[in-house]
Amino acid sequence: MNFVPKINRRTFVIGTAATGGLMLGIGPKAAFAAPGDRAQFHENLTPNELGIWVAIKPDDTVAIREVRAEMGQGSHTGLAQLIAEELDCDWSKVTIEYPTPADNVKRKRAWGNYNSSGSRAIRESNQYVREGGAAARLMLIQAAADEWKVPASECTASAGVISHKASGKTTTYGKVAEAASKLPVPEKPKLKDPKDWKIAGKPLKRLDTADKVVGKMMYGIDFTLPGMLNAAIKDCPVFGGKVKSFDAAKVSGMKGVKKVVQVDEKSVAVVADTWWHAKTALEALPIEWDKGDGANVSSESIAKFLEEGLTAETKFVGNKAGDVQAAISGAAKKVEAVYAYPNQNHACMEPMNATALVTADKCEVWTGTQNGEAAYAAAIAASGLPADKVEVHRIMLGTGFGRRTRSEYVTEAVSIAKQMPGTPIKLLKSREEDMTNGVYHPVTQCKLTGALDKDGNVTGLHMRISGQSILAYARPEAMQAGADPAVFQGLNPGGPEGAFGYDIPNLLIDHSMRNLHIPPWFWRGVNNNQNAIYLECFIDEMAHAAGQDPLAFRRKMMAKFPKHLGVLNAVAEKVGWDKPAPQGVHRGICQHMGYGSYVAAAAEVSVNGNKVKLHRIVAATNPGHAVNPAQIERQIAGSFVYGLSALFHGGITIKDGAVVETNFDTFGSIRMSEMPHVETVIMPSNDFWGGVGEPTIFVAAPAVLNAIFAATGKRFRSFPLKNQNIQIA
């Protein structure tokens, strides 16, 4: 059952592009490329560009270019704030433009990485976009100084107005933009000290909210073209299976049907005048499947397979210190537990879709994607055309959560459109198809063994993780000596991507790789989600075994980790840990680190039988720099929605090799009436750049689980809780 997928050239290109660009280098080769041939630019880009990040119209409108994907997390507003801050423009006149991946290639990847995942949009882009804004400001000032024949050093800029105090002259950015665009772009301009920020660091309103509220925002599912046809697709319900045969004649005469096509070895599509006609015909289409060996797999067989990995020999070590076996053997008290975390569906609000138009010498795609370069690579590979004949237009995403870093739906749309050249085809997956044939958060189990001395101090900890490797499937080239470093997120000995926050003298954290036919992928928070549950709930178990307060127990081990401790102390203070909770209310606490940020949470719950009432959650975040505190607060609240949904309602099961939960009636989401009150503590230390979109999801589940234990004395170690008849009151 230890399945490692075969990787063909196309899969390799697409998969690599999904997280690392188009294999044309990494990162911006030049933050400020020369203007070059404007004919190379996509037609919607504004002229009068100053470097590559800023262009200004004569009416003083400031067009800020961004290449990271906006999918509700607010990165467009945050990145625009950083550029606008250094530019010193009028924020009310800021607009957003999106250079396409083809634009990027033509500029030798001047804009760098298009990928928006791993909470990296701002933390990885901040330096060069700020430099872009600062360089543009200097160019504008220089252009005004040249016009006035005064030294640029005597001129200042503020809110889009340039002034020369000695002469009393003023002008606006729009009036000198054309002249400024012809000047050389300064390299490495001096950046503002964050303490002097006037636009960045402020809780400004998002730039895209109004369009969403009034329904003006266009998503991929909304997109239409003249003469467009619609396609519905069906994959083999068992991963790894293939199409054996199908009888197109049975549905070819149905209303609206234009063509029945085999998309690839595993899928068939119906093309019709409307999507509903396509879907109706597809449901009536006789298809015989070769389901392969995966048809024998069930959730029960998967659990047994992973259980075997808890005691198997392994060479994949993520964190090691001292002699853990000796510590356990000599312990005054030994604590053991086994936890299990399921596969999870991304369950994006908008199902996967893409519109493609293919001719003999051109391929165009319109789609929502977290990574324009990945979609571009997929379109190139599927069309068979050279890169300069392919274009991908990004449309707003109806959520991503990591799902839209994968671009198989682009490949499928282009493959269908190739079979109907010259006709635009919109492929839209049904909800059932999207959830049955997606990619999923990996399934794992974890056996934890802790050693306590006679005083209740932790002397050793062994964490054995058994389960899937995302990288073995998605990015095999990123494996390290056969090991998947991503498995150990939040458990690493150091580094920005998830450092272990406890000082334990004897430590072993290892991984027994157990791959399945179910494709794993990056799901919001990724491996931090289960790792935080495993560690933080077990820390509570050890505290209980030692007869100590969970907060005090943690603090004893965290003196060497001040940032971890800082957020933990912040939630403890905010929730009133040292004061009695209201009658019948019980508390749980936890902390974690990942995606460059430090997070902690404290939950207040009450329990009546099998009903859990979620009263209150306090969350603390140290993201280093807080570009937009209002957005951070919303992201924290949203991450608790996602994390608590997974804890109580989520999880997928496998029967006869296929996913059982095919819609929201069986794969649920937390309701507004079930949500606790969320209080946020944002505590930037201003000495690093961390992520925001994912980190606080890690602490949602363990905080609540520890609170449930405090209320009931019962530990829940497998999820979702619905499988144990635990419901939200």
Long-range contacts (C-beta under 8 A, 24 or more apart in sequence): 1-297, 1-301, 1-305, 1-514, 1-516, 2-513, 2-514, 2-515, 3-240, 3-515, 3-516, 3-517, 4-472, 4-515, 5-472, 5-473, 5-519, 7-476, 9-381, 10-381, 10-382, 10-411, 12-477, 13-377, 13-380, 13-381, 14-374, 14-377, 14-378, 14-381, 14-406, 14-407, 14-408, 14-411, 15-406, 15-474, 15-475, 16-377, 16-475, 16-477, 17-371, 17-373, 17-374, 17-376, 17-377, 17-378, 17-407, 18-115, 18-371, 18-374, 18-405, 18-406, 18-407, 18-474, 18-475, 19-115, 19-117, 19-371, 19-374, 19-405, 19-474, 19-475, 19-478, 19-522, 20-113, 20-115, 20-475, 21-109, 21-112, 21-113, 21-114, 21-115, 21-373, 22-101, 22-105, 22-109, 22-373, 22-374, 22-376, 22-377, 23-377, 24-105, 24-108, 24-109, 25-109, 26-112, 26-113, 27-112, 27-113, 28-109, 28-110, 28-111, 28-112, 28-113, 28-128, 29-108, 29-109, 29-110, 29-112, 30-108, 30-110, 31-110, 31-128, 31-131, 31-132, 31-135, 32-131, 32-132, 32-135, 32-185, 32-186, 32-187, 33-107, 33-108, 33-110, 34-185, 35-181, 36-107, 40-103, 40-106, 40-107, 41-99, 41-103, 42-99, 42-100, 42-102, 42-103, 44-97, 44-98, 45-97, 45-99, 45-103, 46-97, 47-181, 48-177, 48-178, 48-180, 48-181, 49-181, 50-135, 50-136, 50-139, 50-140, 50-177, 50-180, 50-181, 50-185, 51-132, 51-135, 51-136, 51-139, 51-185, 52-99, 52-107, 52-110, 52-111, 52-132, 53-83, 53-129, 53-132, 53-133, 53-136, 54-83, 54-87, 54-132, 54-133, 54-136, 55-97, 55-177, 55-181, 56-136, 56-140, 56-173, 56-174, 56-177, 56-180, 57-174, 57-177, 58-174, 58-175, 58-177, 58-178, 59-174, 60-90, 60-93, 60-160, 60-172, 60-173, 60-174, 61-93, 61-95, 61-174, 62-87, 62-89, 62-90, 62-93, 62-94, 62-95, 62-160, 62-173, 63-95, 63-96, 63-97, 64-94, 64-95, 64-96, 64-97, 65-96, 65-97, 65-98, 65-99, 65-111, 66-96, 66-97, 66-98, 67-98, 67-99, 67-104, 67-111, 67-112, 67-113, 67-114, 67-372, 68-114, 68-115, 68-116, 68-121, 68-125, 69-114, 69-115, 69-116, 69-121, 69-369, 69-370, 69-371, 69-372, 69-394, 69-397, 69-400, 69-404, 70-116, 70-208, 70-396, 70-397, 71-116, 71-368, 71-370, 71-396, 71-397, 71-398, 71-399, 71-400, 71-404, 72-397, 72-399, 72-638, 73-116, 73-121, 73-631, 73-635, 73-692, 73-693, 74-206, 74-628, 74-631, 74-634, 74-635, 75-116, 75-121, 75-122, 75-693, 76-206, 76-207, 76-208, 77-204, 77-205, 77-206, 77-207, 77-208, 77-628, 77-631, 78-121, 78-122, 78-627, 78-628, 78-631, 79-121, 79-122, 79-125, 79-129, 80-207, 81-199, 81-200, 81-201, 81-202, 81-204, 81-627, 81-628, 82-122, 82-126, 82-129, 82-130, 82-133, 82-200, 82-627, 83-129, 83-130, 83-132, 83-133, 84-133, 84-199, 84-200, 85-130, 85-133, 85-192, 85-197, 85-198, 85-199, 85-200, 86-130, 86-131, 86-132, 86-133, 86-134, 86-136, 86-137, 86-189, 86-191, 86-192, 87-133, 87-134, 87-136, 87-137, 88-137, 88-157, 88-158, 88-159, 88-160, 89-159, 89-160, 89-173, 90-159, 90-160, 91-199, 91-204, 93-160, 94-207, 96-207, 98-394, 100-372, 100-376, 100-391, 100-392, 100-393, 100-394, 101-372, 101-373, 101-375, 101-376, 101-392, 102-376, 102-387, 102-388, 102-390, 102-391, 102-392, 104-372, 104-373, 105-376, 105-387, 105-388, 106-388, 113-373, 114-371, 114-372, 114-373, 114-374, 115-370, 115-371, 115-373, 115-374, 115-405, 116-370, 116-371, 116-400, 117-370, 117-371, 117-400, 117-402, 117-405, 117-522, 118-522, 118-526, 118-595, 118-691, 118-694, 119-595, 119-596, 119-597, 119-690, 119-691, 119-692, 119-693, 119-694, 119-695, 120-595, 120-691, 121-693, 122-627, 122-689, 122-691, 122-692, 123-595, 123-596, 123-624, 123-689, 123-690, 123-691, 124-689, 126-625, 126-627, 126-689, 130-191, 131-188, 131-189, 131-191, 134-186, 134-189, 134-190, 134-191, 134-192, 135-185, 135-186, 135-187, 135-189, 136-180, 137-189, 138-186, 138-189, 139-180, 139-181, 139-183, 139-185, 139-186, 140-173, 140-176, 140-177, 140-180, 142-180, 142-183, 143-176, 143-177, 143-179, 143-180, 143-183, 144-171, 144-176, 146-179, 147-171, 147-176, 147-179, 194-625, 194-686, 195-686, 200-627, 200-628, 201-625, 201-626, 201-627, 201-628, 201-629, 202-628, 202-629, 203-628, 203-629, 203-630, 203-631, 204-628, 204-630, 205-630, 206-631, 208-396, 217-396, 218-395, 218-396, 219-350, 219-368, 219-395, 219-396, 219-397, 219-398, 220-350, 220-353, 220-354, 220-355, 220-366, 220-367, 220-368, 220-395, 220-396, 220-397, 220-398, 221-350, 221-351, 221-353, 221-398, 221-428, 223-355, 223-366, 223-395, 223-426, 224-426, 225-355, 225-357, 225-366, 225-424, 225-426, 226-424, 227-423, 227-424, 228-355, 228-423, 228-424, 228-425, 228-426, 229-258, 229-271, 229-272, 229-273, 229-420, 229-423, 229-424, 229-425, 229-426, 230-271, 230-272, 230-273, 230-274, 230-275, 230-277, 230-278, 230-425, 230-426, 230-428, 231-269, 231-270, 231-271, 231-272, 231-275, 231-278, 231-413, 231-416, 231-425, 231-426, 231-427, 231-428, 232-269, 232-270, 232-272, 232-275, 232-278, 232-279, 232-281, 232-282, 232-427, 232-428, 232-429, 232-430, 232-433, 233-263, 233-267, 233-268, 233-269, 233-282, 233-412, 233-416, 233-427, 233-429, 233-433, 234-267, 234-268, 234-269, 234-282, 234-285, 234-287, 234-433, 235-266, 235-267, 235-433, 235-436, 235-437, 236-266, 236-267, 236-289, 236-290, 236-291, 236-437, 237-289, 237-291, 237-436, 237-437, 237-657, 237-658, 237-659, 238-289, 238-291, 238-292, 238-294, 238-295, 238-517, 238-656, 238-657, 238-658, 239-294, 239-437, 239-517, 239-518, 239-519, 239-657, 240-292, 240-293, 240-294, 240-517, 241-266, 241-289, 241-290, 241-291, 241-292, 241-294, 241-295, 241-657, 242-266, 242-289, 242-290, 242-292, 243-267, 243-268, 243-287, 243-288, 243-289, 243-290, 244-288, 244-289, 244-290, 245-287, 245-288, 246-285, 246-286, 246-287, 246-288, 247-285, 247-286, 248-285, 250-284, 250-285, 250-286, 251-281, 251-282, 251-284, 251-285, 254-280, 254-281, 254-284, 255-280, 256-281, 257-281, 258-420, 259-419, 259-420, 260-285, 261-416, 261-419, 261-420, 263-412, 263-415, 263-416, 264-412, 264-415, 267-412, 269-412, 269-416, 269-427, 271-416, 271-420, 271-425, 275-426, 275-428, 279-430, 291-656, 291-657, 292-517, 292-657, 293-517, 294-517, 294-657, 295-656, 295-657, 295-658, 296-656, 296-657, 297-516, 297-517, 297-518, 297-654, 297-656, 297-657, 298-654, 298-655, 298-656, 298-657, 299-653, 299-654, 299-655, 302-443, 302-516, 302-654, 303-340, 303-445, 305-514, 305-516, 306-340, 306-443, 306-444, 306-445, 306-466, 306-467, 306-514, 307-445, 307-466, 308-466, 308-514, 309-445, 309-464, 309-466, 309-467, 309-512, 309-513, 309-514, 310-338, 310-445, 310-446, 310-447, 310-464, 310-466, 310-512, 311-447, 311-464, 312-466, 312-512, 314-464, 314-510, 314-511, 314-512, 314-513, 315-482, 315-483, 316-482, 316-483, 316-484, 316-487, 316-510, 316-511, 316-512, 316-513, 317-483, 317-508, 317-509, 317-510, 317-511, 318-483, 318-485, 318-487, 318-488, 318-491, 318-492, 318-509, 318-510, 318-511, 319-488, 319-491, 319-492, 319-493, 319-500, 319-507, 319-508, 319-509, 320-507, 320-508, 320-509, 321-493, 321-504, 321-505, 321-506, 321-507, 322-460, 322-505, 322-506, 322-507, 323-506, 324-451, 324-460, 324-461, 324-462, 324-506, 324-507, 324-508, 325-462, 325-508, 326-460, 326-506, 327-451, 327-459, 327-460, 327-505, 327-506, 328-449, 328-451, 328-460, 328-462, 330-451, 330-459, 331-451, 331-452, 331-453, 331-459, 331-460, 332-452, 332-453, 332-454, 333-451, 333-452, 333-545, 333-546, 334-449, 334-450, 334-451, 334-452, 335-448, 335-449, 335-450, 335-451, 335-452, 335-538, 335-541, 335-542, 335-545, 336-447, 336-448, 336-449, 336-450, 337-447, 337-448, 337-538, 337-541, 337-715, 337-717, 338-445, 338-446, 338-447, 338-448, 338-717, 339-445, 339-446, 339-448, 339-530, 339-533, 339-534, 339-537, 339-538, 339-717, 339-718, 340-444, 340-445, 340-446, 340-717, 340-718, 340-719, 341-443, 341-444, 341-445, 341-446, 341-529, 341-530, 341-533, 341-534, 341-718, 341-719, 342-441, 342-443, 342-650, 342-651, 342-652, 342-653, 342-719, 342-720, 343-440, 343-441, 343-442, 343-443, 343-518, 343-520, 343-651, 343-652, 343-654, 344-440, 344-441, 344-523, 344-646, 344-650, 344-651, 344-652, 345-435, 345-438, 345-440, 345-441, 345-650, 345-652, 345-659, 345-661, 345-667, 346-401, 346-402, 346-403, 346-438, 346-439, 346-440, 346-441, 346-521, 346-523, 346-524, 347-401, 347-435, 347-650, 347-664, 347-667, 347-669, 348-398, 348-399, 348-400, 348-401, 348-403, 348-404, 348-434, 349-398, 349-399, 350-397, 350-398, 350-399, 351-428, 351-429, 351-430, 351-431, 351-433, 351-434, 352-403, 352-404, 352-409, 352-429, 352-434, 352-438, 353-409, 353-413, 353-426, 353-427, 353-428, 353-429, 354-409, 354-410, 354-412, 354-413, 354-414, 354-426, 354-427, 355-413, 355-424, 355-425, 355-426, 355-427, 356-410, 356-413, 356-414, 356-416, 356-417, 356-424, 356-425, 356-427, 357-417, 357-422, 357-423, 357-424, 357-425, 358-383, 358-414, 358-417, 358-418, 358-421, 358-422, 359-421, 359-422, 360-421, 361-385, 361-389, 362-389, 362-390, 362-391, 363-389, 363-390, 363-391, 363-414, 363-417, 364-390, 364-391, 364-392, 364-393, 365-390, 365-391, 365-392, 365-393, 365-410, 365-413, 365-414, 366-392, 366-393, 366-395, 367-392, 367-393, 367-394, 367-395, 367-409, 367-410, 367-413, 368-394, 368-395, 368-396, 368-397, 368-398, 368-400, 368-404, 369-394, 369-397, 369-404, 369-405, 369-407, 369-410, 370-397, 370-400, 370-402, 370-403, 370-404, 370-405, 371-404, 371-405, 371-407, 374-405, 374-406, 374-407, 375-407, 375-410, 377-407, 378-407, 378-408, 378-410, 378-411, 378-414, 379-410, 379-411, 379-414, 381-411, 382-410, 382-411, 382-414, 382-415, 382-418, 383-414, 383-418, 401-523, 401-524, 401-642, 402-521, 402-522, 402-523, 402-524, 402-526, 403-438, 403-439, 403-521, 403-523, 405-521, 405-522, 406-439, 406-474, 406-521, 431-662, 431-663, 431-664, 432-662, 432-663, 435-659, 435-661, 435-662, 435-663, 435-667, 436-658, 436-659, 436-662, 437-659, 438-521, 439-519, 439-520, 439-521, 440-518, 440-519, 440-520, 440-521, 440-523, 440-652, 441-520, 441-521, 441-523, 441-526, 441-529, 442-467, 442-468, 442-469, 442-470, 442-520, 442-527, 443-467, 443-468, 443-516, 443-518, 443-520, 444-468, 444-527, 444-530, 446-530, 446-531, 446-534, 448-534, 448-535, 448-538, 450-538, 450-541, 450-542, 450-545, 451-506, 452-542, 452-545, 452-546, 456-545, 456-546, 456-547, 456-548, 456-553, 457-546, 457-556, 458-502, 458-504, 458-542, 458-557, 459-504, 459-505, 459-506, 460-504, 460-505, 460-506, 460-507, 461-504, 461-506, 461-507, 461-508, 462-507, 462-508, 462-509, 463-491, 463-508, 463-509, 463-510, 463-534, 463-535, 464-510, 464-511, 464-512, 465-509, 465-510, 465-511, 465-512, 465-531, 465-534, 466-511, 466-512, 466-514, 467-511, 467-512, 467-513, 467-514, 468-513, 468-514, 468-515, 468-516, 468-518, 468-520, 469-511, 469-513, 469-515, 469-520, 470-520, 470-521, 470-522, 470-526, 470-527, 472-513, 472-515, 473-515, 473-519, 473-520, 473-521, 474-520, 474-521, 474-522, 483-511, 483-513, 484-511, 484-513, 486-526, 486-527, 487-511, 487-513, 487-527, 488-527, 488-531, 489-526, 489-527, 489-528, 489-531, 489-594, 490-527, 490-528, 490-531, 490-532, 490-535, 490-592, 490-593, 490-594, 490-698, 491-531, 491-535, 496-596, 496-688, 496-690, 497-594, 497-595, 497-596, 498-528, 498-531, 498-592, 498-593, 498-594, 498-595, 499-561, 499-564, 499-593, 501-558, 501-561, 501-564, 501-565, 501-591, 501-592, 501-593, 502-539, 502-554, 502-557, 502-558, 502-561, 503-557, 503-558, 503-559, 503-560, 503-561, 504-557, 517-657, 518-654, 524-639, 524-642, 524-693, 524-694, 524-697, 525-594, 525-639, 525-643, 525-694, 525-695, 525-697, 525-698, 526-694, 528-592, 528-594, 528-595, 528-694, 528-695, 528-697, 528-698, 529-643, 529-646, 529-697, 529-698, 529-701, 531-592, 531-698, 532-590, 532-592, 532-698, 532-699, 532-701, 532-702, 533-701, 533-702, 533-705, 533-719, 535-592, 536-590, 536-591, 536-592, 536-699, 536-702, 536-703, 536-706, 537-590, 537-702, 537-705, 537-706, 537-709, 537-715, 537-717, 539-590, 540-588, 540-590, 540-706, 540-709, 541-715, 544-709, 550-588, 550-589, 550-706, 551-577, 551-589, 554-589, 554-591, 563-593, 563-598, 563-622, 563-685, 564-591, 564-593, 564-598, 565-591, 566-598, 566-622, 566-683, 566-685, 567-591, 567-598, 567-599, 567-600, 567-620, 567-621, 567-622, 567-681, 567-683, 568-600, 568-620, 570-600, 570-620, 570-681, 570-683, 571-600, 571-601, 571-602, 571-618, 571-619, 571-620, 571-681, 572-602, 574-602, 574-618, 574-620, 574-679, 574-681, 575-602, 575-604, 575-616, 575-618, 577-602, 585-615, 586-707, 586-708, 586-710, 586-711, 587-707, 587-710, 588-702, 588-703, 588-704, 588-705, 588-706, 588-707, 588-708, 588-709, 588-710, 589-703, 589-706, 590-699, 590-702, 590-703, 590-706, 591-699, 592-695, 592-698, 592-699, 592-702, 593-695, 594-694, 594-695, 594-698, 595-690, 595-691, 595-694, 595-695, 596-623, 596-624, 596-688, 596-689, 596-690, 596-691, 597-621, 597-622, 597-623, 597-624, 597-690, 597-691, 597-692, 597-695, 598-622, 598-690, 598-695, 599-695, 599-696, 599-698, 599-699, 600-699, 601-696, 601-699, 601-700, 601-702, 601-703, 602-703, 603-676, 603-703, 603-704, 603-706, 603-707, 604-676, 604-707, 605-704, 605-707, 605-708, 605-711, 606-711, 606-729, 607-708, 607-711, 607-712, 608-729, 610-725, 610-726, 610-727, 611-727, 611-728, 611-729, 612-648, 612-704, 612-708, 612-721, 612-726, 612-727, 612-728, 612-729, 613-728, 613-729, 614-644, 614-674, 614-675, 614-676, 614-704, 614-728, 615-676, 615-677, 616-676, 616-677, 616-678, 616-679, 617-676, 617-677, 617-678, 617-679, 617-700, 617-703, 617-704, 618-678, 618-679, 618-680, 618-681, 619-678, 619-679, 619-680, 619-681, 619-696, 619-699, 620-680, 620-681, 620-682, 620-683, 621-680, 621-681, 621-682, 621-683, 621-692, 621-695, 621-696, 622-683, 622-684, 622-685, 622-690, 623-682, 623-684, 623-689, 623-690, 623-691, 623-692, 623-695, 624-684, 624-685, 624-686, 624-687, 624-688, 624-689, 624-690, 625-684, 625-686, 625-688, 625-689, 625-690, 626-682, 626-684, 629-682, 631-692, 632-680, 632-682, 632-692, 633-680, 633-682, 635-692, 635-693, 635-696, 636-678, 636-680, 636-692, 636-696, 637-678, 637-680, 639-693, 639-694, 639-695, 639-696, 639-697, 639-700, 640-675, 640-676, 640-678, 640-696, 640-697, 640-700, 641-669, 641-670, 641-675, 642-697, 642-700, 643-696, 643-697, 643-698, 643-699, 643-700, 643-701, 644-670, 644-674, 644-675, 644-700, 644-701, 644-704, 645-669, 645-670, 646-701, 646-719, 646-720, 647-700, 647-701, 647-704, 647-705, 647-719, 647-720, 647-721, 648-674, 648-720, 648-721, 648-722, 648-726, 648-727, 648-728, 649-720, 649-722, 650-719, 650-720, 651-719, 651-720, 651-722, 651-723, 668-722, 670-728, 671-728, 674-728, 674-729
